């Protein structure tokens, strides 16, 4: 699970109590196995109860299409079907599938939504199996069912020629954030912050022209603390890390981030990747893919592809931070 600490500054809460300054409306709830929250400057034409009703219906629709936890979702039906199988899917589901296939090519296979059998095997999927390292035979069997060469999308028809179990958990939350943001635009709300499970998108500014401030969590296994605070405006942000969702066995820590090439949880020094992008779905997927890559490859990839990436790497003495050139230009516009 990707985690970002969302800071709702105490000063903003104090300001909200003043009748002379617009208050911040906030709604929150549960979705996709995590929590969501949406904040915006309060306005009488957009009551929070109406906004929440619209958002929750939108999220229910996305879950009905792409959840691996709902046995009757479109994705679960596809996963359960024996190959060869063709299935007409909803336009939103098709949009996420098309983006997932494109990002698999773009990241040279490091973002792979067919890694589901390995995620489940290692105990991080919806079946909630015992957290224990699999045998080599189990690993080989799961790896044989991974690979997007067996998946195709033609319009709204999704097909598989071999047994595949797709898992959209590394892009669906980001996509949902984008869709909630689109809904806020349709409701004529010009400034807002949308967050689902740590994936974030902001538009405009808070009252008094202040930026939305979001903190990236330090990738510390033992305590929760802030590593860096970022001022956001008109962008999306996603973070992927190895430091919250894991299990230990015989002194070995196993992360939920699975390398689709080895079939193993990642074991390198790169602990956290934060991506800034206009699309939260793309930021979500890229953060996952680049965490799998490891520090050197991810930093080179970000530089080559002009990606705004912020990397936290474990060292013998703690953590070191690395900013891609595009991230540095975004963070320090005066230095451009």
C-alpha positions in Angstrom: 0.0 0.0 0.0 1.3 3.3 -1.0 1.4 5.8 1.9 1.7 9.6 2.1 1.1 11.7 5.2 -1.6 14.2 4.3 -1.1 17.4 6.4 -4.1 19.5 7.2 -2.3 22.3 8.8 -3.5 23.4 12.2 -3.3 27.0 11.2 -5.8 26.3 8.4 -8.2 24.7 10.9 -7.9 27.8 13.1 -8.5 30.1 10.2 -11.5 28.0 9.3 -13.1 29.0 12.6 -13.0 32.7 11.7 -16.2 34.0 10.2 -14.2 36.4 8.1 -12.4 33.7 6.2 -14.0 30.9 4.0 -14.1 27.6 5.8 -12.7 24.4 4.5 -15.3 21.7 3.9 -14.1 18.1 4.3 -15.7 14.8 3.6 -14.1 11.4 4.1 -15.0 7.7 4.0 -13.8 4.3 3.0 -13.1 2.9 -0.5 -10.8 0.4 -2.2 -9.7 -1.1 1.1 -8.5 2.3 2.3 -9.8 5.8 3.2 -10.5 8.8 1.1 -10.8 12.5 1.9 -11.7 15.6 -0.1 -11.2 19.2 1.0 -12.4 22.4 -0.6 -13.3 26.0 0.4 -16.8 25.9 1.6 -19.6 27.5 -0.6 -23.3 27.5 0.0 -24.0 26.3 -3.6 -22.0 23.1 -3.0 -23.1 21.6 0.3 -20.8 18.8 1.6 -23.7 16.3 1.8 -24.4 16.6 -1.9 -20.7 16.4 -2.8 -20.2 13.3 -0.7 -23.2 11.6 -2.2 -21.9 12.2 -5.7 -18.4 11.1 -4.9 -19.4 7.9 -3.1 -21.6 6.8 -6.0 -18.6 7.4 -8.4 -16.3 5.3 -6.2 -18.9 2.5 -5.9 -19.0 2.4 -9.7 -15.2 2.2 -10.0 -15.1 -0.6 -7.5 -17.8 -2.5 -9.3 -15.6 -2.4 -12.4 -12.0 -2.8 -11.1 -12.0 -4.3 -7.6 -10.3 -7.7 -6.9 -12.0 -7.8 -3.5 -15.5 -7.8 -5.0 -16.2 -11.2 -6.5 -18.8 -9.8 -8.9 -16.7 -6.9 -10.2 -15.9 -6.8 -13.9 -12.3 -7.5 -13.2 -13.0 -10.4 -10.9 -15.3 -12.0 -13.5 -12.5 -11.6 -16.0 -9.9 -13.1 -13.7 -12.2 -16.1 -12.8 -13.0 -17.0 -16.4 -11.1 -19.8 -18.1 -9.1 -18.9 -21.2 -9.6 -18.2 -24.0 -12.0 -15.5 -22.8 -13.4 -12.3 -24.2 -15.4 -9.8 -22.2 -17.0 -6.5 -23.0 -16.1 -4.1 -20.2 -17.1 -0.6 -19.1 -15.5 2.5 -20.7 -13.7 3.5 -17.5 -12.3 0.0 -17.0 -11.2 0.0 -20.7 -9.5 3.4 -20.1 -7.5 2.0 -17.2 -6.6 -1.1 -19.1 -5.4 0.8 -22.1 -3.2 3.0 -19.8 -1.9 0.0 -17.9 -0.8 -1.7 -21.1 0.8 1.4 -22.4 2.7 2.0 -19.1 3.9 -1.6 -19.2 5.6 -0.8 -22.5 6.8 2.6 -21.3 8.5 1.2 -18.2 9.9 -1.9 -20.0 7.8 -4.3 -18.0 8.4 -2.9 -14.5 4.7 -1.9 -14.3 2.8 -5.2 -14.8 -0.8 -5.6 -13.8 -0.6 -9.4 -14.5 1.6 -9.7 -11.4 -1.5 -10.6 -9.4 -0.6 -14.4 -8.9 2.7 -13.4 -7.3 1.1 -10.7 -5.1 -1.4 -13.3 -3.9 1.2 -16.0 -3.4 3.3 -13.7 -1.2 0.2 -13.0 0.9 -0.6 -9.4 -0.2 -3.7 -10.1 -2.2 -7.5 -10.3 -1.4 -7.3 -14.0 -0.4 -5.6 -13.1 2.9 -3.4 -16.2 2.9 -0.9 -16.8 5.7 2.1 -14.5 5.4 5.0 -16.9 4.7 7.6 -17.2 1.9 6.5 -19.6 -0.9 8.4 -22.6 -2.1 10.4 -22.5 -5.3 7.8 -24.8 -6.9 5.0 -22.4 -5.9 7.0 -19.4 -7.2 7.6 -21.1 -10.6 3.9 -22.0 -11.0 2.8 -18.4 -10.2 5.4 -16.9 -12.5 4.1 -19.0 -15.4 0.8 -17.1 -15.1 2.4 -13.7 -15.3 2.9 -11.7 -18.5 0.8 -9.3 -20.5 1.5 -10.9 -23.9 -1.7 -13.0 -23.2 -3.8 -9.9 -22.7 -5.3 -7.7 -25.4 -7.8 -4.8 -25.6 -9.8 -4.0 -28.7 -12.2 -1.1 -28.0 -14.3 -2.3 -25.1 -13.4 -6.0 -25.5 -10.8 -7.4 -23.1 -9.3 -10.8 -24.0 -7.0 -13.3 -22.6 -5.5 -16.3 -24.3 -3.9 -17.9 -21.2 -4.7 -18.0 -17.5 -4.1 -14.5 -16.1 -5.1 -12.7 -12.9 -5.0 -9.0 -13.3 -4.5 -6.6 -10.3 -5.1 -2.9 -10.8 -4.2 -1.8 -7.3 -1.2 0.2 -8.4 -3.2 2.4 -10.7 -6.9 2.2 -9.8 -6.6 4.5 -6.7 -4.8 7.1 -8.8 -7.5 6.8 -11.5 -10.2 7.2 -8.9 -8.5 10.4 -7.6 -8.6 11.7 -11.2 -12.2 10.9 -11.6 -13.2 12.5 -8.3 -11.2 15.6 -9.4 -13.1 15.6 -12.7 -16.4 15.5 -10.7 -15.3 18.4 -8.5 -14.6 20.4 -11.7 -18.1 19.5 -13.0 -19.6 20.8 -9.7 -17.8 24.1 -10.4 -15.5 23.7 -7.4 -12.4 25.5 -8.5 -10.1 24.6 -5.6 -9.8 21.3 -3.9 -7.6 18.5 -2.6 -8.6 14.9 -3.3 -6.8 12.0 -1.6 -7.4 8.2 -1.7 -5.0 5.9 0.2 -2.2 8.5 -0.1 -2.6 9.3 -3.8 -3.4 13.0 -4.2 -4.5 15.6 -6.7 -5.0 19.3 -6.0 -6.5 22.1 -7.9 -6.1 25.8 -7.1 -5.2 27.1 -3.7 -6.6 27.2 -0.2 -8.2 30.4 1.1 -5.9 33.5 1.3 -4.0 32.2 -1.7 -2.0 29.5 0.3 -0.8 26.4 -1.4 -2.0 22.9 -0.3 0.9 21.5 1.7 1.4 17.7 1.7 4.1 15.8 3.5 6.0 12.7 2.2 6.4 10.2 5.0 9.9 9.0 5.9 10.3 5.3 4.9 10.9 4.2 8.5 9.7 0.8 9.6 9.7 1.8 13.3 8.0 5.2 13.5 5.9 7.6 11.5 7.5 11.0 10.7 7.7 13.6 8.0 10.5 13.4 5.5 9.6 16.4 3.2 6.7 18.8 2.8 5.7 19.8 -0.7 3.5 22.7 -1.8 1.1 21.5 -4.4 -1.0 23.4 -7.0 -2.7 21.9 -10.1 -0.8 18.6 -9.9 -1.2 15.0 -8.8 1.2 13.2 -6.5 1.7 9.5 -5.7 4.2 7.7 -3.4 5.2 4.1 -3.4 7.3 2.6 -0.6 8.4 -0.7 1.0 8.0 0.3 4.6 4.4 -0.3 5.7 2.9 -3.4 4.0 5.3 -6.2 4.7 5.8 -9.3 6.8 8.8 -10.9 8.5 9.9 -14.5 8.6 13.1 -15.9 10.1 14.6 -12.4 10.4 13.9 -11.6 6.7 11.5 -8.7 5.8 9.4 -9.2 2.7 7.9 -6.1 1.1 4.5 -6.1 -0.8 6.3 -4.6 -3.8 6.9 -7.5 -6.1 9.5 -7.6 -9.0 7.6 -9.1 -11.9 10.9 -10.4 -13.4 12.2 -12.3 -10.4 8.8 -12.9 -8.8 10.4 -11.9 -5.4 9.7 -8.9 -3.2 12.1 -6.1 -3.9 15.4 -6.2 -1.9 17.3 -3.1 -3.0 18.1 0.2 -1.2 15.4 2.3 -2.8 12.8 2.8 -0.1 10.3 5.4 -1.4 9.4 7.0 -4.8 7.2 10.1 -5.1 6.0 11.2 -8.5 4.5 14.5 -9.5 2.4 14.5 -12.6 -0.8 16.0 -14.1 -2.5 12.5 -13.9 -2.7 10.7 -10.6 -3.2 7.4 -12.4 0.1 7.8 -14.2 1.8 9.0 -11.1 0.5 6.0 -9.2 1.7 3.5 -11.8 5.1 5.2 -12.3 5.8 5.3 -8.5 5.2 1.6 -8.4 7.3 0.8 -11.4 10.2 2.9 -10.4 10.2 1.5 -6.9 10.6 -1.9 -8.5 13.5 -0.6 -10.7 15.8 0.3 -7.8 17.6 3.5 -7.2 20.1 3.7 -10.0 17.8 2.5 -12.8 14.8 4.6 -11.5 16.9 7.8 -11.3 18.3 7.3 -14.8 14.8 6.6 -16.1 13.4 9.7 -14.5 16.1 11.9 -16.0 15.7 10.3 -19.5 11.9 10.6 -19.6 11.7 14.0 -17.9 9.7 12.6 -14.9 9.3 14.6 -11.7 10.6 12.0 -9.2 11.7 12.3 -5.6 13.6 9.2 -4.3 14.5 8.2 -0.7 17.3 5.7 -0.5 18.5 3.7 2.5 22.1 4.2 3.5 24.2 2.7 6.4 23.7 6.0 8.2 20.0 6.6 7.5 18.3 8.0 4.3 19.5 10.0 1.4 17.3 12.1 -0.9 17.6 12.3 -4.7 15.6 14.7 -6.9 15.3 14.1 -10.7 16.2 17.2 -12.8 12.5 17.7 -13.7 11.5 17.5 -10.0 14.2 20.1 -9.1 12.9 22.4 -11.8 9.3 22.0 -10.6 10.2 22.5 -6.9 12.4 25.5 -7.6 10.8 27.4 -10.5 13.1 30.4 -10.0 16.1 28.2 -10.8 14.8 27.3 -14.3 
